[in-house]
Amino acid sequence: MPDRLISVIVPTRNRRALVLRAVDSALRQDWPDREVLVVDDGSTDGTADALAAIPDCRVIRVEHGGPAAARNRGIAAAAGRYLAFLDSDDYWHPPHLSSLLAALDRPQVGLAYSPVRTESLDGRPLGGRRDRRRYHSGRVGRWLFDHVFIHTSNVLCRTELVRQVGGFDESLPVCEDYHLWLRLALRCEVAGIDRVTAIRCWHGGGLSRQDRIRNAVVRAVMLERFYLTEGGRAVVPPRAARRRLGRVFFQAGRALARAGQRTDALRFFRKSLRYRPLRLRAWAGYGACQLRPDGTDSPVAVERLLEQLAWML
């Protein structure tokens, strides 16, 4: 494994135009020791053919299995000592890799990241709370549990460490990246730089109601599982854990209630109240769900999600 080689892993599915921009930004880095691995997750829009014409870009074609499985396939094929992940709708400025590599100069640092700058797909700055998050360095597990300030396209990490923790959890349909950063933060120090070198392109406004509910449910369940069974207790104080878990279970319950899935919502409100029994909004949501029957629309099968995540409420 070459000492300074960085393996850039770009998972993509049916984003032909966008992935070409992402790959171009990876190839334009001012750090020469890098390989670019694009994992084509079952695209049907000619993505692989378009990429085949690009020198210094290796395309790995796999059957559609989702972003976690695609990234894991790239990790397995990586030859570099370091891993950088680039989502196919994001892109980097030329000093991204070299800036992050400089932050990994101490052996106890296993992951480096840059601040987030968010744009729309057409290049308009969006800003907002995503770009105003507080950033932390060192042993960041407690802070990372409380809010997400590390994102997939903004990290550089040690390949050996990622492989030791098993890569991305393929049972998670979303939050698989957040889950990996939490597990890595249990094992190493994290270094943040103060220079924006990566652009995160946001098109979350197009999420369906089903996606929003699924995301809220998975985030709550993942965080509870991490805290209770995956080592989170070692870094997150009980009071901070109760506050965070009470909040995310409330958010999932609210999303379910708004969709008319009030029986499911009751379960999440109850869990929120176990963590934060004085949360008045959770009591209000719980009472409202008891007074009204389920709606006819059930966009998310919560039981199926819980089975997939191997968790029970």
C-alpha positions as CSV (number, residue, x, y, z in Angstrom):
1,M,0.0,0.0,0.0
2,P,1.8,3.2,-1.2
3,D,2.5,5.5,1.7
4,R,0.8,8.6,0.3
5,L,-1.7,7.2,-2.2
6,I,-5.3,8.4,-1.7
7,S,-8.1,6.3,-3.1
8,V,-11.1,8.5,-4.1
9,I,-14.4,6.5,-4.1
10,V,-17.3,7.9,-6.1
11,P,-20.5,5.9,-5.9
12,T,-23.1,6.9,-8.5
13,R,-26.4,5.8,-10.0
14,N,-28.0,7.4,-13.0
15,R,-26.2,10.8,-12.6
16,R,-24.2,10.8,-15.8
17,A,-23.8,14.6,-16.1
18,L,-23.2,15.2,-12.4
19,V,-20.7,12.3,-11.9
20,L,-18.6,13.7,-14.8
21,R,-18.2,17.0,-12.9
22,A,-17.4,15.1,-9.7
23,V,-14.7,13.0,-11.4
24,D,-13.2,16.0,-13.1
25,S,-12.9,17.7,-9.8
26,A,-11.1,14.7,-8.3
27,L,-8.7,14.5,-11.3
28,R,-7.9,18.2,-11.0
29,Q,-6.6,17.8,-7.4
30,D,-3.2,19.3,-6.7
31,W,-2.2,16.1,-4.9
32,P,-0.9,13.8,-7.6
33,D,-0.8,10.5,-5.7
34,R,-4.4,9.5,-6.0
35,E,-6.6,6.9,-7.8
36,V,-10.2,7.5,-8.7
37,L,-12.6,4.6,-8.4
38,V,-16.2,5.2,-9.6
39,V,-18.6,2.5,-8.4
40,D,-21.5,2.4,-10.9
41,D,-24.4,1.2,-8.8
42,G,-26.5,-0.3,-11.6
43,S,-26.9,2.8,-13.7
44,T,-29.1,2.6,-16.8
45,D,-28.3,6.0,-18.3
46,G,-24.9,5.3,-19.9
47,T,-22.9,6.4,-17.0
48,A,-20.3,3.7,-17.3
49,D,-19.8,4.3,-21.0
50,A,-19.3,8.0,-20.5
51,L,-16.7,7.4,-17.8
52,A,-14.8,4.8,-19.8
53,A,-13.4,7.5,-22.0
54,I,-11.8,9.3,-19.0
55,P,-8.1,8.5,-18.4
56,D,-7.1,7.7,-14.8
57,C,-10.6,6.8,-13.8
58,R,-11.4,3.2,-13.0
59,V,-15.1,2.2,-13.2
60,I,-16.4,-0.7,-11.1
61,R,-19.9,-1.9,-12.2
62,V,-22.1,-3.5,-9.6
63,E,-25.8,-4.5,-9.3
64,H,-27.9,-1.9,-7.6
65,G,-27.4,-2.2,-3.9
66,G,-27.5,1.3,-2.5
67,P,-24.7,3.8,-1.6
68,A,-23.4,1.9,1.4
69,A,-22.8,-1.3,-0.6
70,A,-21.3,0.7,-3.5
71,R,-18.9,2.5,-1.2
72,N,-17.9,-0.8,0.5
73,R,-17.1,-2.2,-2.9
74,G,-14.8,0.7,-3.5
75,I,-13.2,0.3,-0.1
76,A,-12.5,-3.4,-0.9
77,A,-10.8,-2.4,-4.3
78,A,-8.9,0.6,-2.9
79,A,-5.1,0.5,-3.0
80,G,-4.4,3.7,-1.1
81,R,-3.4,4.2,2.5
82,Y,-6.1,6.9,2.7
83,L,-9.8,7.0,1.6
84,A,-11.7,10.0,0.3
85,F,-15.4,9.8,-0.5
86,L,-17.1,12.0,-3.1
87,D,-20.8,11.8,-3.8
88,S,-21.5,12.0,-7.4
89,D,-23.6,15.2,-7.1
90,D,-20.8,17.0,-5.1
91,Y,-17.4,18.4,-6.2
92,W,-14.1,19.5,-4.8
93,H,-11.7,22.5,-5.2
94,P,-8.2,21.6,-6.2
95,P,-6.5,21.7,-2.8
96,H,-9.1,19.5,-1.1
97,L,-7.0,16.3,-0.8
98,S,-3.7,18.0,0.0
99,S,-5.4,20.2,2.7
100,L,-7.0,17.2,4.5
101,L,-3.9,15.1,4.2
102,A,-1.9,17.7,6.0
103,A,-4.4,17.4,8.9
104,L,-3.6,13.7,9.2
105,D,0.0,14.3,10.2
106,R,-0.4,12.8,13.6
107,P,-0.9,9.0,13.9
108,Q,-3.7,9.4,16.4
109,V,-5.8,11.3,13.9
110,G,-7.8,8.9,11.8
111,L,-10.2,11.2,10.0
112,A,-9.9,14.8,8.8
113,Y,-12.7,16.9,7.4
114,S,-13.4,20.4,6.0
115,P,-16.3,22.7,6.7
116,V,-19.5,22.4,4.6
117,R,-20.5,24.9,1.9
118,T,-23.9,24.0,0.4
119,E,-25.0,24.9,-3.1
120,S,-28.0,24.1,-5.2
121,L,-27.4,21.9,-8.2
122,D,-27.2,25.0,-10.4
123,G,-24.5,26.6,-8.3
124,R,-26.5,29.0,-6.1
125,P,-25.2,29.3,-2.5
126,L,-27.8,28.0,0.0
127,G,-26.0,28.6,3.3
128,G,-28.6,28.1,6.1
129,R,-28.0,26.1,9.3
130,R,-26.2,23.4,7.5
131,D,-23.3,25.8,6.9
132,R,-23.4,27.3,10.4
133,R,-22.8,24.2,12.4
134,R,-20.1,24.3,15.1
135,Y,-17.0,22.2,14.3
136,H,-14.9,20.2,16.6
137,S,-11.5,18.5,16.6
138,G,-10.0,15.8,18.9
139,R,-12.2,13.3,20.5
140,V,-15.5,14.5,18.9
141,G,-17.8,11.5,19.6
142,R,-19.9,13.4,22.1
143,W,-20.4,16.4,19.8
144,L,-20.9,14.3,16.7
145,F,-23.7,12.4,18.4
146,D,-25.4,15.7,19.1
147,H,-25.3,17.1,15.6
148,V,-23.9,16.2,12.2
149,F,-20.9,18.3,11.2
150,I,-19.0,15.7,9.1
151,H,-20.3,14.8,5.7
152,T,-19.3,12.2,3.1
153,S,-17.7,14.4,0.5
154,N,-15.7,16.4,3.1
155,V,-13.6,13.6,4.7
156,L,-10.3,11.9,4.4
157,C,-9.6,8.9,6.6
158,R,-7.2,6.0,7.0
159,T,-8.1,3.0,5.0
160,E,-6.9,0.5,7.6
161,L,-9.2,2.1,10.2
162,V,-12.2,2.1,8.0
163,R,-11.7,-1.6,7.2
164,Q,-11.2,-2.4,10.9
165,V,-14.7,-1.1,11.7
166,G,-16.3,-2.9,8.8
167,G,-17.0,0.1,6.5
168,F,-20.5,1.3,5.9
169,D,-23.5,-0.5,7.4
170,E,-25.4,-1.9,4.5
171,S,-28.6,-2.4,6.6
172,L,-29.0,1.4,6.8
173,P,-30.9,2.9,3.8
174,V,-29.8,6.4,5.0
175,C,-27.5,7.7,7.7
176,E,-24.9,5.1,6.8
177,D,-22.2,7.8,6.5
178,Y,-23.2,9.4,9.8
179,H,-23.1,6.0,11.5
180,L,-19.6,5.3,10.2
181,W,-18.2,8.7,11.4
182,L,-19.6,7.9,14.9
183,R,-17.9,4.5,15.0
184,L,-14.6,6.0,13.8
185,A,-14.8,8.7,16.4
186,L,-14.8,6.0,19.1
187,R,-11.4,4.9,17.9
188,C,-9.4,7.9,16.8
189,E,-9.0,11.6,17.0
190,V,-10.6,13.8,14.3
191,A,-9.1,16.9,12.8
192,G,-11.1,19.7,11.3
193,I,-9.6,22.3,8.9
194,D,-10.9,25.9,8.6
195,R,-10.8,26.0,4.8
196,V,-13.8,25.2,2.6
197,T,-12.5,22.8,-0.1
198,A,-15.6,20.7,-0.9
199,I,-19.1,21.7,-2.1
200,R,-22.1,19.8,-1.0
201,C,-24.9,20.1,-3.5
202,W,-28.3,20.0,-1.9
203,H,-31.5,18.9,-3.5
204,G,-33.3,17.8,-0.4
205,G,-36.3,20.0,-1.2
206,G,-37.3,17.3,-3.6
207,L,-37.5,14.6,-1.0
208,S,-40.9,12.8,-1.0
209,R,-42.9,12.5,2.2
210,Q,-42.0,8.8,2.3
211,D,-38.3,9.7,2.2
212,R,-38.6,12.3,5.0
213,I,-40.4,9.8,7.3
214,R,-37.9,7.0,6.5
215,N,-35.0,9.3,7.2
216,A,-36.4,10.5,10.5
217,V,-37.1,6.9,11.6
218,V,-33.7,5.5,10.6
219,R,-31.8,8.4,12.2
220,A,-33.6,7.9,15.6
221,V,-33.2,4.1,15.5
222,M,-29.5,4.3,14.4
223,L,-28.6,6.8,17.1
224,E,-30.2,4.7,19.8
225,R,-28.6,1.5,18.6
226,F,-25.2,3.3,18.5
227,Y,-25.6,4.6,22.0
228,L,-26.9,1.4,23.6
229,T,-25.0,-1.4,21.9
230,E,-22.2,0.0,19.8
231,G,-20.1,1.9,22.3
232,G,-21.8,5.3,22.4
233,R,-22.1,5.2,26.2
234,A,-18.4,5.5,26.5
235,V,-18.3,9.0,24.9
236,V,-21.7,10.5,25.3
237,P,-22.8,11.6,28.8
238,P,-26.2,10.3,29.8
239,R,-27.9,13.7,30.0
240,A,-26.7,14.6,26.5
241,A,-27.8,11.2,25.1
242,R,-31.3,11.6,26.6
243,R,-31.7,15.1,25.1
244,R,-30.6,14.0,21.7
245,L,-32.6,10.7,21.6
246,G,-35.7,12.4,23.0
247,R,-35.4,15.0,20.2
248,V,-34.9,12.5,17.3
249,F,-37.6,10.2,18.4
250,F,-40.0,13.1,18.7
251,Q,-39.1,14.2,15.2
252,A,-39.8,10.7,13.8
253,G,-43.1,10.6,15.7
254,R,-44.1,14.0,14.3
255,A,-43.3,13.0,10.8
256,L,-45.4,9.8,11.1
257,A,-48.3,11.6,12.7
258,R,-48.4,14.2,9.9
259,A,-48.6,11.3,7.4
260,G,-51.6,9.8,9.3
261,Q,-49.6,6.8,10.7
262,R,-50.7,7.6,14.2
263,T,-50.2,4.1,15.6
264,D,-46.6,4.1,14.6
265,A,-46.3,7.7,15.7
266,L,-47.4,6.7,19.2
267,R,-44.5,4.3,19.6
268,F,-42.0,7.0,18.7
269,F,-43.6,9.6,20.9
270,R,-43.5,7.1,23.8
271,K,-39.8,6.5,23.2
272,S,-39.2,10.2,23.1
273,L,-41.0,10.6,26.5
274,R,-38.9,7.9,28.0
275,Y,-35.8,9.9,27.3
276,R,-37.4,13.3,28.0
277,P,-40.5,12.9,30.1
278,L,-41.1,16.7,30.5
279,R,-41.1,17.4,26.7
280,L,-44.5,19.1,26.3
281,R,-44.6,18.8,22.5
282,A,-44.1,15.1,22.7
283,W,-47.0,14.8,25.2
284,A,-49.2,16.9,22.9
285,G,-48.3,14.7,19.9
286,Y,-49.0,11.6,21.9
287,G,-52.4,12.8,23.1
288,A,-53.4,13.9,19.6
289,C,-52.5,10.5,18.1
290,Q,-54.6,8.7,20.8
291,L,-57.7,10.8,19.9
292,R,-57.6,10.3,16.2
293,P,-57.6,7.1,14.2
294,D,-54.9,6.2,11.6
295,G,-55.2,7.8,8.2
296,T,-55.7,5.8,5.0
297,D,-52.3,6.7,3.7
298,S,-49.3,4.7,5.1
299,P,-46.3,5.7,3.1
300,V,-43.7,4.0,5.2
301,A,-43.7,0.4,6.5
302,V,-42.1,1.0,9.9
303,E,-42.0,-2.6,11.0
304,R,-40.1,-3.5,7.8
305,L,-37.6,-0.8,8.5
306,L,-37.1,-2.0,12.1
307,E,-36.6,-5.5,10.9
308,Q,-34.0,-4.3,8.4
309,L,-32.2,-2.4,11.1
310,A,-32.4,-5.4,13.5
311,W,-34.0,-3.2,16.2
312,M,-37.2,-3.2,18.2
313,L,-38.9,-0.2,19.9
